[in-house]
């Protein structure tokens, strides 16, 4: 099971990172390490790991946000390894796209068992696509989180960026209001359709030539939105 498998370990606490990396390497895994969300995105794009082990308390960005952004372009299984024991933290991580959640402190044997389970699940998954999304004159770099129009950087807020990436990564699919709200903001926002409409309006103002007659972000009345490249 471990032959040729690569694990991306994202943990800012050096001693914890070294201990987990050593345990994984003793099982025959290749381990690449990151101490921040930005470094993790670069490593994920370059190394294409088979499983990501992720701490939520990262210095540059919350791990939940990393999961949401990563899920826009990669289906690779994520195991959260966190000191956050509240049910809400677990629910938010799983809703964002993580497959499993293990709280600290933990046993190495259990950690390795959970990694093996995720590897078995991941065998049927398609290869992760290139971490860039292109449509029209636009290019989204999912690693640097930069959106360009005809080579010029476009300023988007974090929410606008996440909404655009999630829609653009699912071209032609009708994304329901609830699905979008849960993915972008979390389960607590699942019924706030007006909130979503406001942000879609802002995003259309920035990417559509004619926001009143959008080409890319189309409304499915009473249901949600559909993205057309």
PyMOL commands that set and color helices and strands:
alter all, ss='L'
color gray80, all
select helices_A, chain A and resi 14-26+37-47+63-71+87-96+108-122+158-168+177-185+187-189+193-207+211-213
alter helices_A, ss='H'
color red, helices_A
select strands_A, chain A and resi 6-10+30-34+51-54+77-82+100-103+132-135+138-141+146-149+152-154+174-176+217-220+224-227
alter strands_A, ss='S'
color yellow, strands_A
deselect
rebuild
show_as cartoon
